[in-house]
Amino acid sequence: MNIFGKKSALEQLESVRDELAVAFVHHDWERIAELDQVCRNYVEKAALSSTTDKNVLRAILTQLFQLYASIIEACQERRDAARDELVSMRRSTKGAKVYQLYG
């Protein structure tokens, strides 16, 4: 079932872009993953449609590119924060083990 009803390919793409932006604001990573696949399908559909205004498509794709860049940056920041936390936990665990040995 089409979650966006009987909209044109461009309207569908704009709708999914807007939903991606909302999911990003709420850090809803599962929803972003779901919408990513939907977005890819709509990009292909819009690109192949003979009725698509290519200038409008280009503008929407530019906006999507910027949104995806922000999403990727946020993911990298979260990954780095998780890595730093794991490193800190490992150091704490090693320190606790040394303390138990000699404490």
C-alpha positions as CSV (number, residue, x, y, z in Angstrom):
1,M,0.0,0.0,0.0
2,N,1.3,3.5,-0.9
3,I,1.6,5.4,2.4
4,F,1.3,8.7,0.5
5,G,-1.9,8.0,-1.5
6,K,-2.2,9.0,-5.1
7,K,0.4,11.7,-5.2
8,S,2.8,12.4,-8.1
9,A,6.3,11.0,-7.8
10,L,7.6,14.5,-6.8
11,E,4.9,14.9,-4.2
12,Q,5.7,11.5,-2.8
13,L,9.4,12.4,-2.7
14,E,8.7,15.7,-1.0
15,S,6.5,13.9,1.6
16,V,9.1,11.3,2.4
17,R,11.8,14.0,2.6
18,D,9.6,15.8,5.2
19,E,9.1,12.6,7.1
20,L,12.8,12.0,7.1
21,A,13.4,15.5,8.5
22,V,10.9,14.9,11.3
23,A,12.4,11.5,12.1
24,F,15.9,13.1,12.2
25,V,14.8,15.8,14.6
26,H,13.4,13.1,16.9
27,H,16.5,10.9,16.4
28,D,14.2,8.1,15.3
29,W,16.9,6.0,13.7
30,E,14.6,3.1,13.0
31,R,12.1,5.3,11.2
32,I,15.0,6.9,9.2
33,A,16.1,3.4,8.1
34,E,12.6,2.6,6.9
35,L,12.1,5.9,5.1
36,D,15.6,5.6,3.5
37,Q,14.3,2.6,1.4
38,V,11.1,4.4,0.6
39,C,13.0,7.5,-0.4
40,R,15.3,5.5,-2.7
41,N,12.2,4.0,-4.4
42,Y,10.6,7.4,-4.9
43,V,13.8,8.9,-6.3
44,E,14.0,6.2,-8.9
45,K,10.3,6.5,-9.6
46,A,10.6,10.3,-10.0
47,A,13.7,10.1,-12.1
48,L,12.1,7.6,-14.5
49,S,8.8,9.4,-14.8
50,S,8.3,11.2,-18.1
51,T,6.0,13.8,-16.3
52,T,8.6,14.8,-13.7
53,D,9.8,18.4,-13.9
54,K,13.6,17.8,-13.8
55,N,14.3,21.2,-12.2
56,V,11.9,20.5,-9.3
57,L,13.5,17.0,-9.0
58,R,16.9,18.5,-8.9
59,A,15.9,20.9,-6.1
60,I,14.3,18.2,-4.1
61,L,17.4,16.0,-4.6
62,T,19.6,18.8,-3.4
63,Q,17.5,19.2,-0.3
64,L,17.6,15.4,0.3
65,F,21.4,15.4,-0.2
66,Q,21.7,18.1,2.5
67,L,19.4,16.2,4.9
68,Y,21.3,13.0,4.3
69,A,24.6,14.8,5.0
70,S,23.2,16.0,8.3
71,I,21.9,12.5,9.2
72,I,25.3,11.0,8.3
73,E,27.1,13.6,10.4
74,A,24.8,12.9,13.4
75,C,25.4,9.2,13.0
76,Q,29.1,9.6,13.0
77,E,28.9,11.8,16.1
78,R,26.8,9.2,17.9
79,R,29.2,6.4,16.8
80,D,32.2,8.4,18.1
81,A,30.5,9.1,21.4
82,A,29.6,5.4,21.8
83,R,33.2,4.5,21.0
84,D,34.6,7.0,23.5
85,E,32.2,5.7,26.1
86,L,33.3,2.1,25.5
87,V,36.9,3.1,25.7
88,S,36.2,4.8,29.0
89,M,34.3,1.8,30.3
90,R,37.2,-0.5,29.4
91,R,39.7,1.7,31.2
92,S,37.4,1.7,34.3
93,T,37.1,-2.1,34.1
94,K,40.9,-2.5,33.8
95,G,41.4,-0.1,36.7
96,A,38.9,-2.0,38.9
97,K,40.6,-5.3,38.1
98,V,44.0,-3.9,39.1
99,Y,42.5,-2.5,42.3
100,Q,40.9,-5.9,43.1
101,L,44.3,-7.6,42.5
102,Y,46.3,-5.3,44.7
103,G,43.5,-3.8,46.9
